[in-house]
Amino acid sequence: MTVSQESPTGAANSNATKGNEKLDSMTFVLFGATGDLAKRKIFPTLYNLFLDNKLPDPFAVIALGRKNFSSQAFRLHVLESLKIFSRRFPENTDSTETFLQMIHYHSLNATDNQGYLKLVDYIKHLETVLRIPENRLFYLSMAPEFIDTVTSNIKKSGLDSINGWKRLVIEKPFGFDLSSAQNLNNKLGNAFDEAEIYRIDHYLGKSMVQNLEVLKFANPMFQDIWNKENISNVQITASETVGVEERADYYDQAGAIRDMFQNHMLQILMMTAMQQPKKLNSKEIRKEKLKVMEALQPLQKENICSSIIRGQYEAGAINGIPVKGYREEPGVESLSKNDTFIAAKVLINHPAWYGVPFYIRTGKRMKEKSTRIVIEFKKKLSIVDAKDSDKTIPNLLTIEVNKEGISLQLNIKNPETNKIEPASFSFSANNGNTPAEYELLLYDVFRGNSTFFAHWKEVELAWKWVQPALEAFEKSDCPLHTYPAGSLGPVAADQLLKHDGFKWW
Ligand SMILES: NC(=O)c1ccc[n+]([C@@H]2O[C@H](COP(=O)([O-])OP(=O)(O)OC[C@H]3O[C@@H](n4cnc5c(N)ncnc54)[C@H](OP(=O)(O)O)[C@@H]3O)[C@@H](O)[C@H]2O)c1
């Protein structure tokens, strides 16, 4: 395999090229700058990139919202969010001030066509004064219903008629089902080419997910055994202890299947199952990811409810503290049939994976917060005495995505008892200074690397795969199992594996 110039992972890149990579100067046009995501993630991300010398120079942020702020008042608002949400505290220094001075607030109602013309003038003025070439990055941190309005106005107003490049960053959700996603993409296509669009799936920004390629393809000990000959099953879990929080309006319509499964979980599946690309670059990695999605065995009407388990939490306790059931949560319909848990068995019709089940589960109000991938290897014990073989456990490779660690479970012989026992070896990939997901992702946008963003074809195939399940759920064809808050999910999710002779790890 040839490793191209392009860095395979943001993580590797962040250490190797700290401050060294020359980025194009640009204007960062942030729609929704007064919102929650901007406050929690986007400004803290920009600040940390600034501290790491990973912002272009010169660089300007045009912060947009309907509210009225002077730029100076808005900078104070940003400073307050940095104090709460930045991984590094903004000290009262010249450096913090330099960062804040890059931010310029401009009021715009996104539905006001005339307002975009004023924005064009404002950007041109800033570009001239700050000597920034016409490279424009548009970040849409607004509700999805604005995507079409904003992108078509970008085009109509001439905001995109520039000498340099333009890029567009958009947040999830991308569509509500297959046809709405296709509609949205068609509209986007009128203003931006696919190569200019960066669809954020923040799970792809997690350093352990980005590390999967390196782990698999840079280590011969895994490279040759990542297939059906050696692996019996793969388990991908993303469990949360939180409930629906303040997002009931959205979540009670979306459910776990749209909120987590269609995007984050299927992206992790692609990253885990993809075969070795010809090169570790964006184009080749995406090609391999796509092959996984194309090979997913489609859901058939008759097996949907046995392949996908839906659940909803009831009252229970998290860490000993009683919590309400989903239907009692503020903003949730009292008879809601929405899923807060999904477990699925997925088969991949690819020569590397024939017959290997991939089990995926995700849920709210579960026992622990964890995102992990467990690779269970086949037992091949020809040299162990038959009488000892039933005492062995399968080898497990566990990738802890949030805790940023890897562990390997092996069988060893205890010298004292002379018996075979399981032993676990763990390794932490977190040196305490790992850049946050959004830092890795935004830095990639700055350097025009789309490896860890969802390509439209991946998104479309993911919707195609879940669409029959959405329709079955809509018609209440599949049972909605309940589970107590603080548990591991419905019993039916355990049966899914038990049926195949496995269990969740
Ligand atoms: N928050 C998160 O943690 C999170 C996580 C993942 C994805 N997302 C996604 O990120 C996007 C933004 O979410 P959010 O939580 O930041 O939403 P939010 O807090 O509701 O913020 C919405 C932003 O849109 C602006 N806005 C609303 N109507 C406008 C209009 N007519 N013209 C101009 N600006 C308008 C608001 O500014 P004004 O009120 O000043 O007009 C505000 O800045 C959504 O797509 C969401 O799904 C959010």
The ligand as an ORCA input file, in Angstrom:
! r2SCAN-3c Opt
* xyz 0 1
  N     -26.607     21.999     19.740
  C     -25.974     20.878     19.544
  O     -25.300     20.346     20.436
  C     -26.044     20.200     18.182
  C     -25.425     18.953     18.020
  C     -25.416     18.356     16.759
  C     -26.026     18.977     15.703
  N     -26.648     20.181     15.891
  C     -27.262     20.805     14.720
  O     -26.705     22.093     14.551
  C     -27.669     22.992     14.040
  C     -27.789     24.184     14.986
  O     -28.251     23.728     16.229
  P     -28.307     24.646     17.526
  O     -28.521     23.729     18.664
  O     -27.184     25.590     17.595
  O     -29.650     25.479     17.265
  P     -30.151     26.765     18.039
  O     -29.516     26.908     19.363
  O     -31.628     26.759     17.954
  O     -29.570     27.961     17.147
  C     -30.146     28.288     15.928
  C     -29.412     29.459     15.305
  O     -30.108     29.787     14.127
  C     -30.327     31.202     14.127
  N     -31.554     31.500     13.414
  C     -32.789     30.970     13.619
  N     -33.661     31.500     12.726
  C     -32.951     32.374     11.980
  C     -33.279     33.218     10.882
  N     -34.512     33.313     10.384
  N     -32.289     33.943     10.348
  C     -31.038     33.905     10.818
  N     -30.658     33.132     11.846
  C     -31.617     32.386     12.411
  C     -30.406     31.599     15.571
  O     -29.994     32.935     15.717
  P     -30.961     34.142     16.135
  O     -31.903     33.633     17.152
  O     -29.997     35.205     16.599
  O     -31.609     34.517     14.886
  C     -29.345     30.699     16.173
  O     -28.076     31.275     16.031
  C     -28.941     22.173     13.884
  O     -28.972     21.640     12.580
  C     -28.755     21.033     14.873
  O     -29.473     19.885     14.494
  C     -26.673     20.799     17.101
*
